[in-house]
Amino acid sequence: MSQCYKPVVSIVVLILALTTLPGCATLGGKEAEQKIHNPDPFEKFNRAVFKFNDSADRAVLKPVAKAYVKIVPTPLRKGMRNFFKNALEPTVIINDFLQGKVEQGFKDTWRFVINSTVGIVGLFDVASKIGLERHDEDFGQTFAKWGVADGPYLVLPFLGPSNVRDGIGLIPLYEYTHLINYVNDTKVRWGIVSLESVDIRANLLKSEKILMQAALDRYLFVREAYKQRRLNLIHDGNPPMDYLLDD
């Protein structure tokens, strides 16, 4: 495993253990019913982590992201965004096949090959220009397709909103399938990981304005937005109406 992502995996495993082990205790009657129907049983913990993440973001990541947008030309930033998306394509491809999306898996493989070669390690998204659009698949979605329940909502330190199922899905991503894991030089690898974090944050600056203006409770806004987005991804943009009504 890459030493860059080892702390991330350790944090995910620790939090999953702490939040799921208590659920192994047998509950009865109304207590069990309330636990099952509580959409956010760890809300107190989650809000604390949300506040921590928000403070860290305001102090470090957001200022750096703003400077990145101001200093780095748009074409170069677009190229970096393409590069990082391309580094995640093996994860997409693996999950295509794990979900039984064979045709999509072969198309995404071809997309990865084209962008990694003609597109110069993914800096240019040549594949999209010839009709090979990017798909967004991950292990959390695969587990959902296999019938694994999402479990309680979780906010992970530094990583943000998640749930038990998606949190477990981060482990194979950060251990095996993220291409940055395989950069041998430690300094280069850490540099790429840091730049990826800044790039992701920079791409959220515009949407953040909506959050700041529209949400009376930012925690609840982010929680519900995350749930809706995951539901949309799992069902490829067409979630069943009964899911929407349940929410």
C-alpha positions in Angstrom: 0.0 0.0 0.0 1.2 3.5 -0.7 2.4 5.3 2.4 0.5 8.4 1.2 -2.8 6.7 1.6 -2.0 4.4 4.6 -3.1 7.1 7.1 -6.4 7.6 5.2 -7.1 3.8 5.2 -6.2 3.6 8.9 -8.6 6.5 9.7 -11.4 4.9 7.7 -10.9 1.5 9.3 -10.8 2.9 12.8 -14.0 5.0 12.4 -15.9 2.1 10.7 -14.9 -0.1 13.7 -15.9 2.4 16.3 -19.3 3.1 14.7 -20.3 -0.4 13.6 -19.2 -2.5 16.6 -21.8 -0.9 18.9 -24.4 -2.0 16.5 -23.5 -5.6 17.1 -25.2 -5.5 20.5 -28.7 -6.9 20.5 -31.5 -4.4 20.8 -35.1 -5.0 21.4 -38.5 -3.3 21.2 -38.7 0.4 20.6 -35.0 0.9 21.0 -34.3 -1.3 18.0 -37.0 0.3 16.0 -35.7 3.8 16.7 -32.1 2.8 15.8 -33.3 1.3 12.5 -35.3 4.4 11.6 -32.8 7.0 12.7 -31.2 8.3 9.5 -28.2 9.7 11.4 -27.5 7.7 14.6 -24.0 9.2 14.9 -25.1 12.8 14.3 -23.2 14.2 17.3 -20.0 12.6 16.2 -20.6 13.6 12.6 -21.2 17.2 13.4 -18.0 17.3 15.4 -16.0 15.9 12.5 -17.9 18.2 10.1 -16.9 21.2 12.2 -13.3 20.0 12.3 -13.2 19.5 8.6 -14.7 22.9 8.0 -12.1 24.6 10.2 -9.2 22.8 8.6 -10.6 23.7 5.2 -11.0 27.4 6.0 -7.5 27.6 7.5 -5.6 25.7 4.9 -7.2 24.1 1.9 -9.6 26.8 0.8 -7.0 29.6 0.8 -4.6 27.3 -1.2 -7.3 26.4 -3.6 -8.2 30.1 -4.2 -4.5 30.8 -4.9 -4.3 27.9 -7.2 -7.2 29.2 -9.3 -5.8 32.7 -9.3 -2.2 31.7 -10.3 -2.6 28.6 -12.5 -4.1 29.3 -16.0 -7.4 27.6 -16.7 -6.0 25.3 -19.5 -3.3 24.0 -17.2 -5.9 23.4 -14.4 -8.1 21.6 -16.8 -5.2 19.4 -17.8 -4.5 18.5 -14.2 -8.2 17.7 -13.6 -8.1 15.4 -16.6 -4.9 13.8 -15.3 -6.4 13.0 -11.9 -9.6 11.6 -13.4 -7.6 9.4 -15.7 -5.7 8.1 -12.7 -9.1 6.9 -11.3 -10.1 5.1 -14.6 -8.8 1.7 -13.5 -11.1 1.9 -10.5 -14.0 2.7 -12.8 -13.2 -0.1 -15.2 -12.9 -2.7 -12.4 -16.2 -1.7 -11.0 -17.8 -1.7 -14.4 -17.1 -5.4 -14.7 -17.9 -6.1 -11.0 -21.4 -4.6 -11.7 -21.9 -6.6 -14.8 -21.6 -3.6 -17.1 -19.4 -5.5 -19.6 -19.9 -3.2 -22.6 -19.3 -0.1 -20.5 -16.2 -1.8 -19.1 -14.6 -2.3 -22.5 -15.5 1.2 -23.6 -13.9 2.6 -20.4 -10.8 0.5 -20.9 -10.5 1.9 -24.5 -11.0 5.4 -23.1 -8.2 4.9 -20.5 -5.8 3.5 -23.2 -6.5 6.5 -25.6 -6.2 9.2 -22.9 -3.1 7.6 -21.4 -1.3 7.5 -24.7 -2.7 10.0 -27.2 -3.9 12.2 -24.4 -0.4 12.2 -22.7 -1.1 10.4 -19.4 -4.6 11.8 -19.3 -3.7 15.5 -19.5 -6.0 15.8 -22.6 -9.4 14.1 -22.7 -9.2 12.9 -26.3 -11.6 10.0 -25.7 -14.5 12.2 -24.9 -14.1 14.0 -28.3 -14.6 10.7 -30.1 -17.7 9.7 -28.1 -16.1 7.8 -25.2 -17.6 9.7 -22.3 -16.4 9.2 -18.7 -18.4 7.1 -16.3 -18.4 7.4 -12.5 -18.2 4.0 -10.8 -16.7 3.0 -7.5 -16.6 0.2 -4.9 -19.4 1.7 -2.8 -21.7 1.6 -5.9 -20.7 -2.0 -6.6 -21.5 -3.0 -3.0 -24.9 -1.4 -3.4 -25.5 -3.3 -6.6 -24.6 -6.5 -4.7 -27.3 -5.7 -2.2 -25.2 -4.3 0.6 -27.1 -1.7 2.7 -25.6 1.7 3.0 -25.5 1.7 6.8 -25.4 4.8 9.0 -24.3 8.2 7.6 -20.7 9.1 8.5 -18.5 12.1 8.2 -14.8 11.1 7.9 -12.0 13.3 8.9 -10.5 15.1 5.9 -12.6 13.0 3.5 -16.0 14.4 4.3 -19.5 12.7 3.9 -19.8 9.0 3.6 -21.6 6.0 5.0 -20.4 2.6 6.3 -20.7 0.9 2.9 -19.0 3.7 1.0 -16.3 4.0 3.7 -15.5 0.3 3.2 -15.4 1.0 -0.5 -12.6 3.5 0.0 -10.2 0.8 1.3 -9.6 -1.1 -2.0 -9.5 2.3 -3.8 -6.7 3.7 -1.6 -4.9 0.3 -1.2 -4.9 -1.0 -4.7 -6.7 0.7 -7.6 -5.7 4.4 -7.4 -2.8 4.7 -9.9 -1.0 7.3 -7.7 -0.3 4.4 -5.3 2.2 3.1 -7.8 4.5 6.1 -8.0 7.7 4.9 -6.3 9.3 8.2 -5.4 7.8 9.2 -2.0 8.2 13.0 -2.5 6.7 12.9 -5.9 3.8 10.8 -4.7 3.0 13.1 -1.8 3.3 16.1 -4.2 0.7 14.5 -6.5 -1.6 13.6 -3.7 -1.4 17.2 -2.3 -2.0 18.7 -5.8 -5.0 16.4 -6.3 -6.5 17.6 -3.0 -6.1 21.2 -4.0 -7.5 20.5 -7.5 -10.6 18.8 -6.0 -11.1 21.7 -3.6 -10.7 24.3 -6.4 -13.4 22.7 -8.4 -15.8 23.1 -5.5 -15.3 26.8 -5.0 -18.2 27.8 -7.2 -20.7 25.3 -5.9 -19.7 26.3 -2.3 -21.4 29.7 -2.9 -24.8 28.0 -3.3 -24.2 26.1 0.0 -23.3 29.2 1.9 -26.3 31.2 0.6 -29.0 28.5 0.6 -28.4 26.4 3.6 -29.6 27.3 7.1 -27.9 24.2 8.5 -24.9 23.4 6.3 -24.4 20.0 7.9 -28.0 18.8 7.0 -27.6 20.3 3.5 -24.4 18.4 2.8 -25.8 15.2 4.3 -28.9 15.2 2.2 -27.0 16.3 -0.9 -24.6 13.4 -0.4 -27.4 10.9 0.0 -29.1 12.1 -3.2 -26.0 12.1 -5.2 -25.0 8.6 -4.2 -28.6 7.3 -4.9 -28.4 8.9 -8.3 -25.0 7.4 -9.1 -26.0 3.9 -7.9 -29.0 3.9 -10.2 -27.2 5.6 -13.1 -29.3 8.7 -12.9 -32.7 7.0 -12.6 -33.4 6.2 -9.0 -36.7 4.5 -8.3 -39.5 6.7 -7.2 -40.0 4.8 -4.0 -36.5 5.7 -2.9 -37.2 9.3 -3.5 -40.5 9.2 -1.6 -38.8 7.4 1.3 -36.3 10.3 1.6 
